[in-house]
Amino acid sequence: MSELTFEQKLQKLETLVAKSKDSNLTLNESLNTFSEAINAASECITELEAKKTELYNLKIEMDNLTKSEEKDDSQ
């Protein structure tokens, strides 16, 4: 089974949050839904943190390229 995209994970989380608001759920169903929502949220956070690191590394790379070009232009 292929891994879900971030957007699919977020949609799953939103669905679980909506489901958790259903007052007709049993205690067990509520706890299971809450547990699934926590796991989905954790997956989203993990992916966002990875993308944050990726963006940070790209920014450093871009800054280094810019500094290198400025150095070359000043010579």
N, C-alpha and C positions, 0 to 999 in steps of 0.2 A: 504494500500500500504506500502510495506516495505521500510525502509530508505536505501538510496544509500550508498555504501561503499565509502571510501575516494577516491579510485582509480576511481570509477564511477563519483564522483563529480569533480575530476580533469579532467577527459576526457570531461565531460560536459563543463567545463570552457574552455578547449582547443578548443572544437567545436565552442563555442560562440565567442572566439577570432578570429578564422578563418572566421566565418560568418561575423564578424564586418568589416573585410577587403574587403568584397564584395562591390564594388563601385556601384552596381545596386540596393542597398537597398534604400528605401525611407527614408526620415528623421524620420518618425514614427518608421519604422522597425529598423533603426539604434539606436534610443533611447531605444526601447524595448530590443534590443539585448544587448546594453550597460548595461541597468538596470539588466538584467538577469545575465550578466557576473559579475557585482559587487556583486550580491547576491551569486552566485556560489563561487566567491573568498572569500567572507566573511565566507561561510560554511567551506571551506577548511582551512582558517586561524583558525577558532574556533576549528576545529578538531585537527589541528597541535598543538595549544596551550594546549589543553587537554592532548595530548600525551606527550608533553614536560613536563607538570606537573607530569604525571604518571612516566616518566623516572626519573625525579628529585627525586620523592618519593622512587622509587626503589633503586636509588643510595644511598640515605640516609639510607635506610634499610640495604643495603649491607655493607655500611661503619660501621654501628652499629654492624652488625654480625661479621665483621672482627675485630673490636676493642674488642668485647667480647671474641672472640677466642684468640686474642693476650694476653688479660688479663688472661684468663684461662691457657694459655701455660706458662706464666711467674710465675705462683704460684707453 
